[in-house]
Amino acid sequence: MAGSFEEPASVGNTGVTSLAVMAFLAKGHLPGRGQYGELINRGIDYVLSQQLENGLLVCHDPKGRTTGLMYEHSISTLLLGEVSGMVDPVRQQKVDDVLSRALLVLLQAQKVPKSEANTGGWRYTPGTTDSDLSLTGWSIMALRAAKLNGAAIPDEHIEMAVSYILNCHTRDGGFSYMPGSNSGSTSMTGVAVLCLELCGEHGNDDLLVAGDFILSRPPRMVGPDGNPVRFRYYAWYYCGQAMFQLGGKHWNEFAPLMYDSLLEDQTPEGSWNYPNQSLVYNTTYPTSLAILTLTVSARQLPIYQREE
């Protein structure tokens, strides 16, 4: 599809395209300027063109998918929040219109009646009555990016999100995919730390403990069984951002491991891959995440800013 970043034998995906565009932005390239300016514009135009009547920013897939829609939507909303103010006036008008409707989808999905433990989070589709921390992470980043650009995000929604994240806190100092688990995971702890930092919890003692949790169980490329760890680039992405937000010893100790691990895993062609794994997006998606992880300290994207 024109403007999208695709894999062989795959359909377009607004979320993957948005991550790819943000990878260019994170390196300092801008819409409409320089060597990749038009490529970035085409990616933005593709995302803008895919909004459905109900406000969802998802690929117009003829197969009629019913799961995972909010991943595409949240990541695409994040992109538009990041590029707002970077594009030309005509595109800016389109961004304003599409972004306002996309944010409404997120705000309404968060308000769907749920159990106490699940209230405040997001899940795969707008109307589901449970939540998970992974999807919640992308949604909070989208809201934060828009708020930085002046969107009126009610404080109530941020407070609800913080409450949900804390429901995922585990006794070992980490955070779990859903509330009720006895042990945390490295990737979900990265999501939680980043989201709480973005929601104004900078300096919270629980975040420092969570940072220690990540240092003691850093992401790995290869598991104990000798096989590549599934979704390893996702774990590095979130933990890298989380540790950068914490700063100090957490970032100083984590950063060298992160850089060495990712750079050693890069292919001679320059990409990062999910080899021998049944993932449709096994090159564009991990490559985009790896670039975004490696460039976090450059702070080229507003979402990467941190309190000092």
ChimeraX attribute file (.defattr): number of C-alpha atoms within 10 A of each C-alpha:
attribute: neighborCount
match mode: 1-to-1
recipient: residues
	/A:1	10
	/A:2	10
	/A:3	18
	/A:4	24
	/A:5	23
	/A:6	21
	/A:7	16
	/A:8	9
	/A:9	8
	/A:10	10
	/A:11	17
	/A:12	22
	/A:13	25
	/A:14	33
	/A:15	27
	/A:16	24
	/A:17	27
	/A:18	28
	/A:19	26
	/A:20	26
	/A:21	26
	/A:22	28
	/A:23	23
	/A:24	20
	/A:25	22
	/A:26	23
	/A:27	17
	/A:28	13
	/A:29	18
	/A:30	22
	/A:31	22
	/A:32	16
	/A:33	13
	/A:34	9
	/A:35	11
	/A:36	15
	/A:37	15
	/A:38	15
	/A:39	18
	/A:40	25
	/A:41	19
	/A:42	17
	/A:43	23
	/A:44	26
	/A:45	17
	/A:46	22
	/A:47	28
	/A:48	22
	/A:49	17
	/A:50	20
	/A:51	21
	/A:52	15
	/A:53	8
	/A:54	10
	/A:55	18
	/A:56	25
	/A:57	30
	/A:58	26
	/A:59	24
	/A:60	16
	/A:61	11
	/A:62	7
	/A:63	6
	/A:64	8
	/A:65	11
	/A:66	9
	/A:67	11
	/A:68	14
	/A:69	19
	/A:70	26
	/A:71	25
	/A:72	25
	/A:73	32
	/A:74	31
	/A:75	25
	/A:76	32
	/A:77	34
	/A:78	28
	/A:79	27
	/A:80	27
	/A:81	28
	/A:82	21
	/A:83	22
	/A:84	21
	/A:85	14
	/A:86	13
	/A:87	17
	/A:88	12
	/A:89	10
	/A:90	8
	/A:91	17
	/A:92	16
	/A:93	13
	/A:94	14
	/A:95	23
	/A:96	16
	/A:97	12
	/A:98	22
	/A:99	25
	/A:100	17
	/A:101	19
	/A:102	24
	/A:103	25
	/A:104	15
	/A:105	20
	/A:106	24
	/A:107	18
	/A:108	12
	/A:109	20
	/A:110	26
	/A:111	17
	/A:112	17
	/A:113	14
	/A:114	15
	/A:115	11
	/A:116	11
	/A:117	18
	/A:118	25
	/A:119	21
	/A:120	28
	/A:121	31
	/A:122	33
	/A:123	24
	/A:124	20
	/A:125	19
	/A:126	21
	/A:127	14
	/A:128	14
	/A:129	18
	/A:130	20
	/A:131	24
	/A:132	20
	/A:133	27
	/A:134	23
	/A:135	22
	/A:136	27
	/A:137	26
	/A:138	23
	/A:139	29
	/A:140	25
	/A:141	22
	/A:142	25
	/A:143	25
	/A:144	23
	/A:145	25
	/A:146	25
	/A:147	14
	/A:148	15
	/A:149	15
	/A:150	11
	/A:151	16
	/A:152	12
	/A:153	16
	/A:154	10
	/A:155	10
	/A:156	10
	/A:157	19
	/A:158	20
	/A:159	13
	/A:160	16
	/A:161	26
	/A:162	22
	/A:163	18
	/A:164	25
	/A:165	30
	/A:166	16
	/A:167	21
	/A:168	26
	/A:169	25
	/A:170	19
	/A:171	11
	/A:172	13
	/A:173	19
	/A:174	27
	/A:175	30
	/A:176	26
	/A:177	23
	/A:178	21
	/A:179	19
	/A:180	12
	/A:181	15
	/A:182	13
	/A:183	15
	/A:184	22
	/A:185	22
	/A:186	25
	/A:187	27
	/A:188	27
	/A:189	31
	/A:190	31
	/A:191	29
	/A:192	31
	/A:193	32
	/A:194	26
	/A:195	28
	/A:196	22
	/A:197	19
	/A:198	24
	/A:199	18
	/A:200	13
	/A:201	15
	/A:202	18
	/A:203	11
	/A:204	12
	/A:205	10
	/A:206	15
	/A:207	24
	/A:208	18
	/A:209	15
	/A:210	26
	/A:211	27
	/A:212	17
	/A:213	20
	/A:214	26
	/A:215	19
	/A:216	10
	/A:217	12
	/A:218	19
	/A:219	25
	/A:220	19
	/A:221	19
	/A:222	12
	/A:223	12
	/A:224	8
	/A:225	7
	/A:226	8
	/A:227	9
	/A:228	16
	/A:229	16
	/A:230	15
	/A:231	15
	/A:232	20
	/A:233	26
	/A:234	20
	/A:235	24
	/A:236	27
	/A:237	24
	/A:238	26
	/A:239	31
	/A:240	27
	/A:241	27
	/A:242	28
	/A:243	27
	/A:244	21
	/A:245	24
	/A:246	22
	/A:247	18
	/A:248	10
	/A:249	13
	/A:250	18
	/A:251	21
	/A:252	12
	/A:253	13
	/A:254	19
	/A:255	18
	/A:256	10
	/A:257	14
	/A:258	20
	/A:259	16
	/A:260	10
	/A:261	15
	/A:262	19
	/A:263	13
	/A:264	9
	/A:265	14
	/A:266	14
	/A:267	10
	/A:268	7
	/A:269	6
	/A:270	10
	/A:271	15
	/A:272	23
	/A:273	19
	/A:274	21
	/A:275	10
	/A:276	8
	/A:277	11
	/A:278	8
	/A:279	12
	/A:280	15
	/A:281	19
	/A:282	18
	/A:283	17
	/A:284	21
	/A:285	25
	/A:286	23
	/A:287	21
	/A:288	23
	/A:289	23
	/A:290	25
	/A:291	22
	/A:292	27
	/A:293	24
	/A:294	21
	/A:295	20
	/A:296	20
	/A:297	19
	/A:298	13
	/A:299	14
	/A:300	17
	/A:301	20
	/A:302	15
	/A:303	19
	/A:304	19
	/A:305	16
	/A:306	16
	/A:307	11
	/A:308	7
